[in-house]
Amino acid sequence: MTAQTNELILILDFGSQYTQLIARRVREKHVYCEIHPCNVAFEKLSNRNIRGIILSGGPASVLEPDAPNADRRFFDLKVPVLGVCYGMQLVAREYGGKLLRSESREYGRAVIEANTSSRLFRGTTSKSTVWMSHGDTISVLPNGFVATASTTDVAVAAMENPSAAIYCLQFHPEVVHTEQGRTLLHNFLHDICEVRGDWTMTSFIDRTITDIRGRVGESKVILGISGGVDSAVAGLLLRRAIGDRLIAVFVDNGLLRLNEENDVLDALEHLDLHIKRIDAGEQFLSELKGVTDPETKRKIIGRLFIEVFEREAKRYGDIRFLAQGTLYPDVIESVSFKGPSATIKSHHNVGGLPEKMHLELVEPLRELFKDEVREIGTQLGLAHHILMRHPFPGPGLAVRVLGEVTPERLDILRKVDAIFIDLLRKRNLYEEIWQAFSTLLPIRTVGVMGDERTYDYVIALRAVTSMDGMTADWAKIPHEVLGEASSLIINNVKGVNRVVYDISSKPPATIEWE
């Protein structure tokens, strides 16, 4: 909504697990970018102010008959192009080069020797470590292209056609393992694409408030408040834009954490949002009874949220819009691009919404990553403890109780999660972690407590470090803290006799278990 007139770096996604990281690196340079599937319709974007195009990596081979491709008209826009890994091989094929299928895929650290007179490599050292990725090798350069980097095993580790402003890398500049990757991206964005780099959160706030007023007019907007930073920031932007025509609603869906319904309202009281609480727990739990499939849970919860909001909107007569704190990673993970990158899971406020609803969506944060939202929150005066609150899924504890959601299982998980989070705060670890929570597994195990046999639930503790949730690593919580958490949980929560710690990174796992 707010970015239509911005300078745009278009990222075409060919299925790389690092595509979102490219976007993060571009945004860090204060340059606006969007990710679209490689097979996006040219007409959808042709009227945008595209200043450069980045072709991502991907797992396929360009030599395959059904290899992913992009509309050739994107290359005819006469804007600079940066091909990364698969993107480089695609350029080689499209411009008449020749490739050989490699017997084994080269993936990992490598040392390149680069031509530093290239505009792309300007300001770098001639030798540096990169994160290489390729299954095919360019054997003959396309006409007009020259090699600008090589390794001991790869003659063409980078190539370019300066007159056509096409630059290609066989390695990933966006990952930390590539030592001078940020310099390469800076050179592409600022020296080659010549973007202004004026994508700031201050300018975003001003544009978004103007856009909201233009779209909403004199109508009222109903906003779902969750207590997290996203909906709080969305509320503050809407409040500035339309004042008292914002109706903020907190839905107690029966899937919240321990005492959360009171804690949220107390924490947000100073925001002057006049939040109304709606108790809908019985309705949600009734419709979730017997449901075990995670996608079905999300669809049910998304539908019920809309029903509650639509019912509430009728009380105010002229409400046309529903506002949500949807973020860009929600959109990326939820919306099937019908391209190389598969849908991971639905978020209840994106893929979990019913196809037909009577309210129009307003999502002022839809273009942003979490750290950008926190920066806006800081500028708008949001309290620190809300800014740093860990993300909490829209479907709540329904996706942390694996299997059927029952009052008994929710009660157990609430008590467990409160113990875990309180301990992280006491040990000054909470703000070092992106997200921490507990999951109740749908299995029971044998244990011994007080010389008696038990057959109780297993709890999985999960904590990750991340910048935006698109990729994440498991948090290295000290063993003594994990041991203390396990003892506190087992000794104080009836129905649990085993605690495990999840040491999976994303990818290949997701952060939430469902």
Backbone hydrogen bonds, N-H to C=O, Kabsch-Sander energy under -0.5 kcal/mol:
donor,donor_aa,acceptor,acceptor_aa,energy
6,N,3,A,-1.1
8,L,49,N,-2.7
9,I,32,Y,-2.0
10,L,8,L,-0.7
10,L,52,G,-2.5
11,I,9,I,-0.5
11,I,34,E,-2.9
12,L,10,L,-0.6
12,L,54,I,-2.5
13,D,11,I,-0.6
13,D,36,H,-2.9
14,F,12,L,-0.6
14,F,57,G,-0.7
16,S,57,G,-1.1
19,T,16,S,-1.1
22,I,18,Y,-1.8
23,A,19,T,-1.6
24,R,20,Q,-2.0
25,R,21,L,-2.3
26,V,22,I,-2.2
27,R,23,A,-2.6
28,E,24,R,-2.1
29,K,25,R,-0.7
29,K,26,V,-1.1
30,H,27,R,-2.4
31,V,26,V,-1.2
34,E,9,I,-1.7
36,H,11,I,-2.7
38,C,13,D,-2.0
40,V,37,P,-2.1
44,K,41,A,-1.0
45,L,41,A,-0.6
45,L,42,F,-1.3
46,S,42,F,-1.5
48,R,45,L,-2.1
49,N,4,Q,-0.5
50,I,48,R,-2.0
51,R,8,L,-3.0
52,G,8,L,-1.0
53,I,80,P,-2.4
54,I,10,L,-3.0
55,L,82,L,-2.8
56,S,12,L,-2.5
56,S,54,I,-0.6
64,E,61,S,-1.7
67,A,64,E,-1.6
71,D,38,C,-0.5
74,F,71,D,-2.0
75,F,72,R,-1.0
76,D,72,R,-0.8
77,L,74,F,-1.0
78,K,75,F,-0.8
81,V,165,A,-2.4
82,L,53,I,-2.8
83,G,81,V,-0.5
83,G,167,Y,-2.7
84,V,55,L,-2.6
85,C,83,G,-0.5
85,C,169,L,-3.2
87,G,56,S,-0.5
87,G,84,V,-2.6
88,M,85,C,-0.6
89,Q,85,C,-2.0
90,L,86,Y,-2.5
91,V,87,G,-1.9
92,A,88,M,-2.3
93,R,89,Q,-2.2
94,E,90,L,-2.9
95,Y,91,V,-2.0
96,G,93,R,-1.3
97,G,92,A,-3.3
98,K,140,V,-2.3
100,L,137,T,-3.0
102,S,135,G,-1.9
106,E,134,H,-2.5
107,Y,105,R,-0.6
108,G,132,M,-2.2
110,A,130,V,-2.0
112,I,110,A,-0.5
112,I,128,S,-2.6
113,E,150,S,-2.6
114,A,112,I,-0.5
114,A,126,S,-3.2
115,N,148,T,-2.9
116,T,114,A,-1.0
118,S,115,N,-1.7
122,R,118,S,-0.5
122,R,119,R,-0.5
124,T,121,F,-1.9
128,S,112,I,-1.4
130,V,110,A,-3.1
132,M,108,G,-3.1
132,M,130,V,-0.8
133,S,170,Q,-1.4
134,H,106,E,-2.2
137,T,100,L,-2.7
139,S,98,K,-2.2
139,S,137,T,-0.6
140,V,98,K,-1.7
143,N,95,Y,-0.8
145,F,142,P,-1.9
146,V,160,E,-2.3
148,T,158,A,-2.5
149,A,158,A,-1.2
150,S,113,E,-1.5
151,T,154,V,-2.9
155,A,153,D,-0.5
157,A,149,A,-2.7
157,A,155,A,-0.6
158,A,149,A,-1.2
159,M,168,C,-1.8
160,E,146,V,-2.1
161,N,166,I,-2.8
164,A,161,N,-1.1
165,A,161,N,-0.7
165,A,162,P,-0.7
166,I,161,N,-1.8
167,Y,81,V,-3.0
167,Y,165,A,-0.5
168,C,159,M,-2.9
169,L,83,G,-3.1
170,Q,157,A,-2.9
172,H,131,W,-2.5
175,V,172,H,-0.6
178,T,175,V,-1.4
179,E,129,T,-2.2
179,E,177,H,-0.9
181,G,178,T,-1.7
184,L,180,Q,-1.9
185,L,181,G,-2.3
186,H,182,R,-2.4
187,N,183,T,-2.6
188,F,184,L,-2.2
189,L,185,L,-2.7
190,H,186,H,-2.9
191,D,186,H,-0.8
191,D,187,N,-1.1
192,I,187,N,-1.9
193,C,188,F,-2.6
195,V,189,L,-2.0
199,W,30,H,-2.8
200,T,198,D,-1.4
204,F,200,T,-2.1
205,I,201,M,-2.4
206,D,202,T,-1.8
207,R,203,S,-2.5
208,T,204,F,-2.9
209,I,205,I,-2.3
210,T,206,D,-1.8
211,D,207,R,-2.7
212,I,208,T,-2.8
213,R,209,I,-2.0
214,G,210,T,-2.1
215,R,211,D,-2.4
216,V,212,I,-3.0
217,G,213,R,-1.9
219,S,216,V,-1.8
220,K,318,D,-0.9
221,V,245,R,-2.3
222,I,321,F,-2.6
223,L,247,I,-2.8
224,G,323,A,-1.6
225,I,223,L,-0.7
225,I,249,V,-3.2
232,A,228,G,-1.6
233,V,229,V,-2.6
234,A,230,D,-2.4
235,G,231,S,-2.2
236,L,232,A,-2.1
237,L,233,V,-2.4
238,L,234,A,-2.4
239,R,235,G,-2.7
240,R,236,L,-2.1
241,A,237,L,-1.8
242,I,238,L,-3.2
243,G,238,L,-0.5
243,G,239,R,-1.9
245,R,242,I,-1.6
246,L,243,G,-1.5
247,I,221,V,-3.5
247,I,245,R,-0.5
248,A,246,L,-0.6
248,A,273,L,-0.6
249,V,223,L,-3.3
250,F,276,K,-3.3
251,V,249,V,-0.6
252,D,250,F,-0.7
252,D,278,I,-3.1
253,N,251,V,-1.2
260,E,257,R,-2.1
262,N,259,N,-0.7
263,D,259,N,-2.3
264,V,260,E,-2.9
265,L,261,E,-0.9
266,D,262,N,-2.2
267,A,263,D,-2.6
268,L,264,V,-2.0
269,E,266,D,-0.8
271,L,268,L,-1.8
272,D,269,E,-1.1
276,K,248,A,-2.5
278,I,250,F,-2.7
280,A,252,D,-2.5
280,A,278,I,-0.9
281,G,252,D,-0.5
284,F,280,A,-2.0
285,L,281,G,-2.6
286,S,282,E,-2.0
287,E,283,Q,-1.7
288,L,284,F,-1.4
289,K,285,L,-0.6
289,K,286,S,-0.7
291,V,288,L,-2.1
297,K,293,D,-2.2
298,R,294,P,-2.2
299,K,295,E,-2.3
300,I,296,T,-2.6
301,I,297,K,-2.6
302,G,298,R,-2.7
303,R,299,K,-2.4
304,L,300,I,-2.6
305,F,301,I,-2.4
306,I,302,G,-1.8
307,E,303,R,-2.3
308,V,304,L,-2.5
309,F,305,F,-2.6
310,E,306,I,-3.0
311,R,307,E,-2.3
312,E,308,V,-2.2
313,A,309,F,-2.7
314,K,310,E,-1.4
315,R,311,R,-0.5
315,R,312,E,-1.1
316,Y,313,A,-1.5
317,G,313,A,-0.6
317,G,314,K,-0.5
318,D,316,Y,-2.0
319,I,313,A,-0.5
320,R,220,K,-1.2
320,R,318,D,-0.5
321,F,220,K,-1.2
322,L,360,E,-3.1
323,A,222,I,-3.1
324,Q,362,V,-1.9
328,Y,368,L,-2.8
331,V,327,L,-1.6
332,I,328,Y,-2.6
333,E,329,P,-2.5
334,S,330,D,-1.7
335,V,331,V,-2.4
336,S,334,S,-0.6
337,F,341,S,-0.6
339,G,341,S,-0.6
342,A,340,P,-0.6
344,I,333,E,-1.4
345,K,333,E,-1.2
350,V,347,H,-2.5
352,G,347,H,-2.7
353,L,350,V,-1.1
357,M,355,E,-0.6
360,E,320,R,-3.1
362,V,322,L,-2.6
366,R,363,E,-1.7
368,L,365,L,-2.2
372,E,369,F,-0.6
373,V,369,F,-1.9
374,R,370,K,-2.4
375,E,371,D,-1.7
376,I,372,E,-2.0
377,G,373,V,-2.7
378,T,374,R,-2.2
379,Q,375,E,-2.0
380,L,376,I,-2.0
381,G,378,T,-1.2
382,L,377,G,-2.9
386,I,383,A,-0.8
387,L,383,A,-2.3
388,M,384,H,-2.3
389,R,386,I,-1.2
396,G,393,P,-1.9
397,L,255,L,-2.8
398,A,395,P,-1.4
399,V,396,G,-1.4
400,R,397,L,-1.4
401,V,397,L,-1.4
402,L,400,R,-0.8
402,L,440,L,-2.2
403,G,292,T,-0.5
405,V,288,L,-0.5
406,T,404,E,-0.7
410,L,406,T,-2.6
411,D,407,P,-2.2
412,I,408,E,-2.0
413,L,409,R,-2.4
414,R,410,L,-2.6
415,K,411,D,-1.8
416,V,412,I,-2.2
417,D,413,L,-2.9
418,A,414,R,-2.1
419,I,415,K,-1.7
420,F,416,V,-2.2
421,I,417,D,-2.7
422,D,418,A,-2.3
423,L,419,I,-1.9
424,L,420,F,-2.0
425,R,421,I,-2.1
426,K,422,D,-2.3
427,R,423,L,-2.1
428,N,425,R,-1.6
429,L,424,L,-3.0
430,Y,424,L,-1.1
432,E,429,L,-1.1
433,I,429,L,-0.7
433,I,430,Y,-1.1
434,W,464,V,-2.0
435,Q,464,V,-1.5
437,F,462,R,-2.6
439,T,460,A,-2.3
440,L,400,R,-2.8
441,L,439,T,-0.7
441,L,458,V,-2.5
443,I,441,L,-0.7
445,T,456,D,-2.6
447,G,454,T,-2.3
449,M,452,E,-2.6
452,E,449,M,-1.0
454,T,447,G,-3.2
456,D,445,T,-1.5
457,Y,495,G,-2.8
458,V,443,I,-1.0
459,I,498,R,-2.5
460,A,439,T,-2.7
461,L,459,I,-0.6
461,L,500,V,-3.1
462,R,437,F,-2.7
464,V,435,Q,-2.3
465,T,473,D,-3.1
469,G,471,T,-0.6
472,A,506,K,-2.4
473,D,465,T,-2.3
475,A,463,A,-2.8
477,I,475,A,-1.8
481,V,478,P,-0.8
482,L,478,P,-2.0
483,G,479,H,-2.8
484,E,480,E,-1.9
485,A,481,V,-2.5
486,S,482,L,-2.5
487,S,483,G,-2.2
488,L,484,E,-2.6
489,I,485,A,-2.4
490,I,486,S,-2.6
491,N,487,S,-2.3
492,N,488,L,-1.3
493,V,489,I,-2.0
494,K,492,N,-0.6
496,V,493,V,-1.3
497,N,457,Y,-1.8
498,R,457,Y,-0.9
500,V,459,I,-2.8
502,D,461,L,-2.7
503,I,501,Y,-0.6
506,K,472,A,-2.8
509,A,505,S,-2.2
514,E,399,V,-0.6
